[in-house]
Amino acid sequence: MRRKFRVTVNGKEYIVEVEELSDVTPERGLMEKKIEKKPVSIPKAQTQVPRDGAITAPMPGKIVSINVKEGDKVEEGAVLMILEAMKMENTITASKPGVVKEISVKVGNTVKKGDVLLVIE
C-alpha cells in the first residue's frame, strides 16, 4: 500500500510517497519482527501455605536472614525470613499463627521456587 505525505524541511515543502511493507524480507534490507500477544499469568508474591503447614519459597533466591528458631511461637504476618531475589529483599511471613516445627534452610542457602523453607504447626 502506497501513501503520500506532505513534508516541510527547512521551510521547503516536499511531497513524499511511502510504501507500507507487510512482508519484509532480508533481501530488501529490512527486518520486521512480529510479536504475538498472549495472556500471561503472574503468580502472587505472597507465601502459600499447603495443608501440612509448610512455608515454601515463592521464587528462586538466596536466604539472607532467618528471624525465628524452631519452637518459636509466631503470629500471622510475623516476619520469618528474608529471601533475596534479583537484588531485592523479599519478606517471607507467617500466613497463620502457630509454632515453628522445622526450619529447612540456613542463611546463605540458595532455594528454588517451591522449596520448603520451614514448617509451622
DSSP file (Angstrom, degrees, kcal/mol; ACC not computed):
  #  RESIDUE AA STRUCTURE BP1 BP2  ACC     N-H-->O    O-->H-N    N-H-->O    O-->H-N    TCO  KAPPA ALPHA  PHI   PSI    X-CA   Y-CA   Z-CA
    1    1 A M              0   0    0      0, 0.0    19,-3.1     0, 0.0     2,-0.4   0.000 360.0 360.0 360.0 128.3    0.0    0.0    0.0
    2    2 A R  E     -A   19   0A   0     17,-0.2     2,-0.3    15,-0.0    17,-0.2  -0.835 360.0-174.9-104.2 139.4    1.4    3.4   -1.0
    3    3 A R  E     -A   18   0A   0     15,-3.1    15,-3.7    -2,-0.4     2,-0.4  -0.978  15.8-138.2-132.4 146.9    0.6    6.6    0.8
    4    4 A K  E     -A   17   0A   0     -2,-0.3     2,-0.3    13,-0.2    13,-0.2  -0.851  19.8-175.9-106.7 140.8    1.5   10.2    0.0
    5    5 A F  E     -A   16   0A   0     11,-3.1    11,-3.2    -2,-0.4     2,-0.6  -0.970  23.1-134.7-132.7 148.5    2.6   12.7    2.7
    6    6 A R  E     -A   15   0A   0     -2,-0.3     2,-0.4     9,-0.2     9,-0.2  -0.924  29.9-175.3-101.8 123.0    3.5   16.4    2.5
    7    7 A V  E     -A   14   0A   0      7,-3.2     7,-3.5    -2,-0.6     2,-0.5  -0.959  15.8-153.0-123.8 136.1    6.7   17.1    4.5
    8    8 A T  E     -A   13   0A   0     -2,-0.4     2,-0.5     5,-0.2     5,-0.2  -0.947  14.9-180.0-110.9 123.8    8.3   20.5    5.2
    9    9 A V  E >  S-A   12   0A   0      3,-2.9     3,-2.3    -2,-0.5    -2,-0.0  -0.988  72.0 -18.2-125.4 122.0   12.0   20.6    5.7
   10   10 A N  T 3  S-     0   0    0     -2,-0.5    -1,-0.1     1,-0.3     3,-0.1   0.870 128.7 -52.2  49.7  42.5   13.9   23.9    6.5
   11   11 A G  T 3  S+     0   0    0      1,-0.2     2,-0.5    -3,-0.0    -1,-0.3   0.383 116.1 114.1  80.6  -5.0   10.9   25.8    5.1
   12   12 A K  E <   -A    9   0A   0     -3,-2.3    -3,-2.9     2,-0.0     2,-0.4  -0.867  60.8-135.5-104.5 132.8   10.8   23.9    1.8
   13   13 A E  E     -A    8   0A   0     -2,-0.5     2,-0.3    -5,-0.2    -5,-0.2  -0.686  22.9-178.3 -92.3 136.2    7.8   21.7    1.1
   14   14 A Y  E     -A    7   0A   0     -7,-3.5    -7,-3.2    -2,-0.4     2,-0.6  -0.961  21.8-142.0-129.4 147.4    8.2   18.2   -0.3
   15   15 A I  E     -A    6   0A   0     -2,-0.3     2,-0.4    -9,-0.2    -9,-0.2  -0.959  27.4-172.4-106.7 122.4    5.6   15.5   -1.4
   16   16 A V  E     -A    5   0A   0    -11,-3.2   -11,-3.1    -2,-0.6     2,-0.5  -0.899  16.7-146.1-119.0 147.3    6.8   12.1   -0.5
   17   17 A E  E     -A    4   0A   0     -2,-0.4     2,-0.4   -13,-0.2   -13,-0.2  -0.946  16.7-166.0-112.4 129.7    5.4    8.7   -1.3
   18   18 A V  E     -A    3   0A   0    -15,-3.7   -15,-3.1    -2,-0.5     2,-0.5  -0.943   9.2-149.8-120.9 134.9    5.8    5.9    1.3
   19   19 A E  E     -A    2   0A   0     -2,-0.4     2,-0.5   -17,-0.2   -17,-0.2  -0.904  13.4-139.7-104.5 126.6    5.2    2.2    0.7
   20   20 A E        -     0   0    0    -19,-3.1     2,-0.6    -2,-0.5    -2,-0.0  -0.743  16.6-152.0 -84.6 124.3    4.0    0.2    3.7
   21   21 A L        +     0   0    0     -2,-0.5     3,-0.3     1,-0.2    -2,-0.0  -0.866  24.9 168.0-102.0 118.6    5.7   -3.2    3.7
   22   22 A S  S    S+     0   0    0     -2,-0.6     2,-0.8     1,-0.2    -1,-0.2   0.805  78.6  44.8 -95.6 -35.6    3.8   -6.1    5.3
   23   23 A D  S    S-     0   0    0      2,-0.0     2,-0.3     0, 0.0    -1,-0.2  -0.724  79.1-175.1-108.4  80.8    6.1   -8.9    4.1
   24   24 A V        -     0   0    0     -2,-0.8     8,-0.3    -3,-0.3     7,-0.0  -0.601   4.6-166.6 -78.7 133.1    9.5   -7.5    4.8
   25   25 A T    > > -     0   0    0     -2,-0.3     3,-1.4     6,-0.1     5,-1.0  -0.863  33.1-118.0-119.4 154.7   12.3   -9.8    3.6
   26   26 A P  G > 5S+     0   0    0      0, 0.0     3,-1.5     0, 0.0    -1,-0.1   0.806 112.0  67.6 -59.1 -28.1   16.0   -9.8    4.3
   27   27 A E  G 3 5S+     0   0    0      1,-0.3    -3,-0.0     2,-0.1     0, 0.0   0.807  96.7  53.7 -63.6 -27.3   16.6   -9.1    0.6
   28   28 A R  G < 5S-     0   0    0     -3,-1.4    -1,-0.3     2,-0.3     3,-0.1   0.531 116.4-116.6 -83.6  -6.0   15.1   -5.7    1.0
   29   29 A G  T < 5S+     0   0    0     -3,-1.5     2,-0.4    -4,-0.3    -2,-0.1   0.532  81.9 102.0  86.0   5.1   17.5   -4.9    3.8
   30   30 A L      < -     0   0    0     -5,-1.0     2,-0.4     2,-0.0    -1,-0.3  -0.924  52.1-159.4-123.6 148.2   14.7   -4.6    6.5
   31   31 A M        -     0   0    0     -2,-0.4     2,-0.5    -3,-0.1    -6,-0.1  -0.986   3.0-166.3-126.0 138.5   13.6   -7.0    9.1
   32   32 A E        -     0   0    0     -2,-0.4     2,-0.6    -8,-0.3    -8,-0.0  -0.990   7.3-155.0-124.4 127.3   10.2   -6.9   10.9
   33   33 A K        -     0   0    0     -2,-0.5     2,-0.5     2,-0.0    -2,-0.0  -0.898   8.9-149.1-104.6 121.9    9.6   -8.9   14.0
   34   34 A K        -     0   0    0     -2,-0.6     2,-0.6     2,-0.0    -2,-0.0  -0.775   9.9-150.6 -90.5 129.3    6.0   -9.8   14.7
   35   35 A I        -     0   0    0     -2,-0.5     2,-0.6     2,-0.0    -2,-0.0  -0.882   3.8-147.7-104.7 122.7    5.2  -10.1   18.3
   36   36 A E        -     0   0    0     -2,-0.6     2,-0.5     2,-0.0    -2,-0.0  -0.783  13.7-141.8 -90.4 124.7    2.4  -12.5   19.3
   37   37 A K        +     0   0    0     -2,-0.6    -2,-0.0     0, 0.0    -1,-0.0  -0.756  26.3 171.6 -91.9 127.4    0.5  -11.3   22.3
   38   38 A K        -     0   0    0     -2,-0.5     2,-0.1     0, 0.0    -2,-0.0  -0.973  38.6-102.7-131.3 146.1   -0.6  -13.9   24.8
   39   39 A P        -     0   0    0      0, 0.0     2,-0.4     0, 0.0     0, 0.0  -0.456  37.0-154.0 -67.0 141.0   -2.1  -13.6   28.2
   40   40 A V        -     0   0    0     -2,-0.1     2,-0.6     2,-0.0     0, 0.0  -0.957   6.7-142.3-120.1 134.0    0.4  -14.2   31.0
   41   41 A S        -     0   0    0     -2,-0.4     0, 0.0     0, 0.0     0, 0.0  -0.852  14.8-155.4 -97.0 127.1   -0.5  -15.4   34.4
   42   42 A I        -     0   0    0     -2,-0.6     3,-0.1     1,-0.0     2,-0.0  -0.887  16.6-127.5-104.6 122.5    1.6  -13.7   37.2
   43   43 A P        -     0   0    0      0, 0.0     2,-0.1     0, 0.0    -1,-0.0  -0.345  29.9-102.3 -68.3 149.2    2.0  -15.7   40.4
   44   44 A K        -     0   0    0      1,-0.1     4,-0.1     2,-0.1     0, 0.0  -0.426  21.1-137.4 -68.1 145.6    1.1  -14.0   43.6
   45   45 A A  S    S+     0   0    0     -2,-0.1    -1,-0.1    -3,-0.1     2,-0.1   0.542  73.2 100.5 -82.2  -7.4    4.1  -12.8   45.6
   46   46 A Q  S    S-     0   0    0      1,-0.1     2,-0.3    46,-0.1    46,-0.1  -0.438  83.3-101.3 -80.9 155.5    2.7  -14.0   48.9
   47   47 A T        -     0   0    0     -2,-0.1     2,-0.4    46,-0.1    -1,-0.1  -0.557  32.6-143.9 -74.3 133.2    3.7  -17.2   50.6
   48   48 A Q        -     0   0    0     -2,-0.3     8,-0.8     8,-0.2    -1,-0.0  -0.821   6.1-148.7 -97.7 137.4    1.2  -20.1   50.1
   49   49 A V        -     0   0    0     -2,-0.4     6,-0.2     6,-0.1    -2,-0.0  -0.904  10.3-151.6-110.0 108.3    0.7  -22.5   53.0
   50   50 A P    >   -     0   0    0      0, 0.0     3,-2.1     0, 0.0     4,-0.1  -0.183  38.6 -91.5 -66.2 170.8   -0.1  -26.0   52.0
   51   51 A R  T 3  S+     0   0    0      1,-0.3    -2,-0.0     2,-0.1     0, 0.0   0.779 123.9  62.5 -56.7 -30.1   -2.2  -28.2   54.3
   52   52 A D  T 3  S-     0   0    0      1,-0.1    -1,-0.3     2,-0.1    -3,-0.0   0.469 115.4-111.5 -80.3   1.9    0.9  -29.6   56.0
   53   53 A G    <   +     0   0    0     -3,-2.1    67,-2.5     1,-0.3     2,-0.3   0.529  64.3 151.9  85.2   6.7    1.9  -26.1   57.3
   54   54 A A  E     -B  119   0B   0     65,-0.2     2,-0.6    -4,-0.1    -1,-0.3  -0.541  37.5-147.9 -75.2 133.0    5.0  -25.9   55.0
   55   55 A I  E     -B  118   0B   0     63,-3.6    62,-3.5    -2,-0.3    63,-1.3  -0.904  23.5-163.6 -96.6 123.0    6.1  -22.4   54.0
   56   56 A T  E     -B  116   0B   0     -8,-0.8    60,-0.2    -2,-0.6    -8,-0.2  -0.721  27.0 -94.0-110.9 159.0    7.6  -22.6   50.5
   57   57 A A        -     0   0    0     58,-2.5    57,-3.0    55,-0.3    58,-0.1  -0.538  25.4-154.5 -69.6 125.9    9.8  -20.2   48.5
   58   58 A P  S    S+     0   0    0      0, 0.0    -1,-0.2     0, 0.0    55,-0.1   0.644  78.1   1.0 -76.2 -12.9    7.6  -18.0   46.3
   59   59 A M  S    S-     0   0    0     53,-0.2     2,-0.1    56,-0.1    55,-0.1  -0.965  92.0 -79.2-161.6 164.4   10.6  -17.6   43.9
   60   60 A P  S    S+     0   0    0      0, 0.0     2,-0.3     0, 0.0    52,-0.2  -0.466  71.2 110.5 -71.2 148.7   14.2  -18.7   43.5
   61   61 A G  E     -D  111   0C   0     50,-2.1    50,-3.0    -2,-0.1     2,-0.4  -0.981  61.4 -72.2 174.9-164.4   16.7  -16.8   45.6
   62   62 A K  E     -DE 110  84C   0     22,-2.6    22,-3.4    -2,-0.3     2,-0.5  -0.968  36.7-122.6-124.6 134.8   19.1  -16.7   48.5
   63   63 A I  E     + E   0  83C   0     46,-2.7    45,-3.2    -2,-0.4    20,-0.2  -0.651  32.4 172.2 -76.3 120.4   18.2  -16.8   52.2
   64   64 A V  E     +     0   0C   0     18,-2.5     2,-0.3    -2,-0.5    -1,-0.2   0.665  63.1   6.8-106.1 -21.6   19.8  -13.7   53.8
   65   65 A S  E     - E   0  82C   0     17,-1.2    17,-2.4    41,-0.1     2,-0.5  -0.974  51.6-154.5-158.5 150.4   18.3  -13.9   57.2
   66   66 A I  E     - E   0  81C   0     -2,-0.3    15,-0.3    15,-0.2    14,-0.1  -0.992   8.2-173.0-124.5 121.6   16.2  -16.1   59.4
   67   67 A N        +     0   0    0     13,-2.8     2,-0.3    -2,-0.5    14,-0.2   0.425  64.2  49.7 -98.1  -0.3   14.2  -14.3   62.2
   68   68 A V        -     0   0    0     12,-0.7     2,-0.3     4,-0.0     6,-0.0  -0.846  63.0-149.4-131.5 167.6   12.9  -17.4   64.0
   69   69 A K    >   -     0   0    0     -2,-0.3     3,-2.2    31,-0.0    31,-0.3  -0.919  43.3 -74.0-132.6 163.6   14.1  -20.6   65.5
   70   70 A E  T 3  S+     0   0    0     -2,-0.3    31,-0.2     1,-0.3     3,-0.1  -0.290 119.7  27.9 -57.4 135.9   12.5  -24.0   66.0
   71   71 A G  T 3  S+     0   0    0     29,-3.4    -1,-0.3     1,-0.3     2,-0.1   0.218  87.2 135.5  96.1 -14.2   10.0  -23.9   68.8
   72   72 A D    <   -     0   0    0     -3,-2.2    28,-2.8    28,-0.1     2,-0.4  -0.425  54.3-129.5 -68.5 140.2    9.2  -20.2   68.5
   73   73 A K  E     -G   99   0D   0     26,-0.2     2,-0.4    -2,-0.1    26,-0.2  -0.762  30.6-169.6 -85.1 135.1    5.5  -19.2   68.6
   74   74 A V  E     -G   98   0D   0     24,-3.3    24,-2.4    -2,-0.4     2,-0.2  -0.955  13.9-142.7-128.4 148.5    4.6  -16.9   65.7
   75   75 A E    >   -     0   0    0     -2,-0.4     3,-2.1    22,-0.2    19,-0.3  -0.658  44.2 -79.6 -99.0 160.5    1.5  -14.9   64.9
   76   76 A E  T 3  S+     0   0    0      1,-0.3    19,-0.2    -2,-0.2    -1,-0.1  -0.401 120.6  23.2 -59.0 132.3    0.0  -14.4   61.4
   77   77 A G  T 3  S+     0   0    0     17,-4.0    -1,-0.3     1,-0.3    18,-0.1   0.326  86.0 145.5  91.7  -6.8    2.1  -11.9   59.5
   78   78 A A    <   -     0   0    0     -3,-2.1    16,-2.2    16,-0.1     2,-0.6  -0.381  57.8-111.4 -64.9 140.8    5.2  -12.3   61.6
   79   79 A V  E     + F   0  93C   0     14,-0.2    14,-0.2     1,-0.2    -1,-0.1  -0.637  39.9 173.9 -76.3 119.7    8.4  -12.0   59.5
   80   80 A L  E     -     0   0C   0     12,-3.0   -13,-2.8    -2,-0.6   -12,-0.7   0.856  58.3 -25.5 -94.0 -43.6   10.0  -15.4   59.4
   81   81 A M  E     -EF  66  92C   0     11,-1.4    11,-2.9   -15,-0.3     2,-0.5  -0.974  55.1-112.8-162.4 169.8   13.0  -14.8   57.0
   82   82 A I  E     -EF  65  91C   0    -17,-2.4   -18,-2.5    -2,-0.3   -17,-1.2  -0.968  23.1-164.4-117.2 128.9   14.3  -12.6   54.2
   83   83 A L  E     -EF  63  90C   0      7,-2.9     7,-2.9    -2,-0.5     2,-0.6  -0.959  10.2-148.2-114.0 121.3   14.8  -14.1   50.7
   84   84 A E  E     +EF  62  89C   0    -22,-3.4   -22,-2.6    -2,-0.5     2,-0.4  -0.797  24.4 168.2 -92.5 125.4   16.9  -12.1   48.2
   85   85 A A  E >   - F   0  88C   0      3,-2.8     3,-1.4    -2,-0.6   -24,-0.1  -0.989  67.7  -9.0-139.1 127.7   15.9  -12.5   44.6
   86   86 A M  T 3  S-     0   0    0     -2,-0.4    -1,-0.1     1,-0.3     3,-0.1   0.886 128.8 -56.1  51.7  44.9   17.1  -10.3   41.7
   87   87 A K  T 3  S+     0   0    0      1,-0.2     2,-0.4    -3,-0.0    -1,-0.3   0.674 116.8 112.4  63.5  21.3   18.9   -8.0   44.2
   88   88 A M  E <   -F   85   0C   0     -3,-1.4    -3,-2.8    -5,-0.0     2,-0.5  -0.971  66.5-129.2-122.4 140.6   15.6   -7.3   46.0
   89   89 A E  E     -F   84   0C   0     -2,-0.4     2,-0.5    -5,-0.2    -5,-0.2  -0.777  22.8-163.9 -90.0 125.7   14.8   -8.5   49.6
   90   90 A N  E     -F   83   0C   0     -7,-2.9    -7,-2.9    -2,-0.5     2,-0.4  -0.940  14.3-134.7-113.0 126.1   11.5  -10.3   49.9
   91   91 A T  E     -F   82   0C   0     -2,-0.5     2,-0.6    -9,-0.2    -9,-0.2  -0.662  10.9-153.7 -82.6 126.8    9.9  -10.8   53.3
   92   92 A I  E     -F   81   0C   0    -11,-2.9   -12,-3.0    -2,-0.4   -11,-1.4  -0.907  23.2-174.1 -99.9 118.5    8.6  -14.3   54.0
   93   93 A T  E     -F   79   0C   0     -2,-0.6     2,-0.4   -14,-0.2   -14,-0.2  -0.738  30.5-100.3-116.0 161.0    5.8  -14.0   56.6
   94   94 A A        -     0   0    0    -16,-2.2   -17,-4.0   -19,-0.3   -16,-0.1  -0.646  23.8-164.7 -77.4 129.3    3.7  -16.4   58.5
   95   95 A S  S    S+     0   0    0     -2,-0.4   -19,-0.1   -19,-0.2    -1,-0.1   0.408  76.1  24.2 -95.9   2.2    0.3  -16.8   56.9
   96   96 A K  S    S-     0   0    0    -21,-0.2    -1,-0.1   -18,-0.1   -19,-0.1  -0.976  88.1-101.7-155.8 154.7   -1.2  -18.4   60.0
   97   97 A P        +     0   0    0      0, 0.0     2,-0.3     0, 0.0   -22,-0.2  -0.445  64.6 100.1 -75.3 155.3   -0.4  -18.5   63.8
   98   98 A G  E     -G   74   0D   0    -24,-2.4   -24,-3.3    -2,-0.1     2,-0.4  -0.993  67.6 -59.6 164.6-162.5    1.5  -21.4   65.2
   99   99 A V  E     -G   73   0D   0     -2,-0.3    22,-2.8   -26,-0.2     2,-0.7  -0.946  46.2-114.7-117.7 136.1    4.8  -22.9   66.4
  100  100 A V  E     +C  120   0B   0    -28,-2.8   -29,-3.4    -2,-0.4    20,-0.2  -0.589  37.1 175.8 -71.3 112.9    7.8  -23.2   64.2
  101  101 A K  E     +     0   0B   0     18,-2.6     2,-0.3    -2,-0.7    -1,-0.2   0.871  61.7   3.2 -86.4 -41.4    8.3  -27.0   63.9
  102  102 A E  E     -C  119   0B   0     17,-1.3    17,-2.6   -32,-0.1     2,-0.5  -0.997  52.5-152.8-151.9 138.6   11.2  -27.2   61.5
  103  103 A I  E     -C  118   0B   0     -2,-0.3    15,-0.3    15,-0.2    14,-0.1  -0.975  11.1-173.8-113.5 121.6   13.5  -24.9   59.6
  104  104 A S        +     0   0    0     13,-2.5     2,-0.3    -2,-0.5    14,-0.2   0.487  60.7  52.7 -95.8  -4.5   14.7  -26.5   56.4
  105  105 A V        -     0   0    0     12,-0.8     2,-0.3     4,-0.0    12,-0.0  -0.829  61.9-147.2-130.1 166.1   17.2  -23.8   55.3
  106  106 A K    >   -     0   0    0     -2,-0.3     3,-2.2   -43,-0.0   -43,-0.3  -0.888  43.3 -79.9-126.0 159.6   20.2  -21.8   56.6
  107  107 A V  T 3  S+     0   0    0     -2,-0.3   -43,-0.2     1,-0.3     3,-0.1  -0.389 120.2  28.9 -58.1 132.1   21.4  -18.3   55.9
  108  108 A G  T 3  S+     0   0    0    -45,-3.2    -1,-0.3     1,-0.4   -44,-0.1   0.169  87.9 133.4  99.6 -17.3   23.3  -18.3   52.6
  109  109 A N    <   -     0   0    0     -3,-2.2   -46,-2.7   -46,-0.1     2,-0.5  -0.382  51.8-136.0 -65.9 143.6   21.3  -21.3   51.1
  110  110 A T  E     -D   62   0C   0    -48,-0.2     2,-0.3    -3,-0.1   -48,-0.2  -0.876  26.1-167.3 -98.1 133.8   20.1  -20.9   47.6
  111  111 A V  E     -D   61   0C   0    -50,-3.0   -50,-2.1    -2,-0.5     2,-0.3  -0.868  14.0-137.1-123.2 155.8   16.5  -22.0   47.1
  112  112 A K    >   -     0   0    0     -2,-0.3     3,-2.2   -52,-0.2   -55,-0.3  -0.686  45.8 -78.8-101.9 161.1   14.2  -22.8   44.1
  113  113 A K  T 3  S+     0   0    0      1,-0.3     3,-0.1    -2,-0.3    -1,-0.1  -0.393 120.7  22.1 -57.8 130.7   10.6  -21.8   43.8
  114  114 A G  T 3  S+     0   0    0    -57,-3.0    -1,-0.3     1,-0.3     2,-0.1   0.279  85.5 140.3  93.6 -11.3    8.5  -24.2   45.8
  115  115 A D    <   -     0   0    0     -3,-2.2   -58,-2.5   -58,-0.1     2,-0.4  -0.407  60.9-109.7 -64.1 141.8   11.3  -25.4   48.1
  116  116 A V  E     +B   56   0B   0    -60,-0.2   -60,-0.3     1,-0.2     3,-0.1  -0.610  36.9 177.8 -74.9 125.5   10.2  -25.8   51.7
  117  117 A L  E     -     0   0B   0    -62,-3.5   -13,-2.5    -2,-0.4   -12,-0.8   0.853  62.8 -25.6 -93.7 -45.9   11.7  -23.1   53.9
  118  118 A L  E     -BC  55 103B   0    -63,-1.3   -63,-3.6   -15,-0.3     2,-0.4  -0.973  56.4-121.6-160.8 169.5   10.1  -24.0   57.2
  119  119 A V  E     -BC  54 102B   0    -17,-2.6   -18,-2.6    -2,-0.3   -17,-1.3  -0.977  16.2-162.4-125.0 132.9    7.0  -25.7   58.7
  120  120 A I  E       C   0 100B   0    -67,-2.5   -20,-0.2    -2,-0.4    -2,-0.0  -0.953 360.0 360.0-113.6 130.9    4.5  -24.1   61.1
  121  121 A E              0   0    0    -22,-2.8   -21,-0.1    -2,-0.4    -1,-0.1   0.385 360.0 360.0-102.7 360.0    2.2  -26.3   63.2
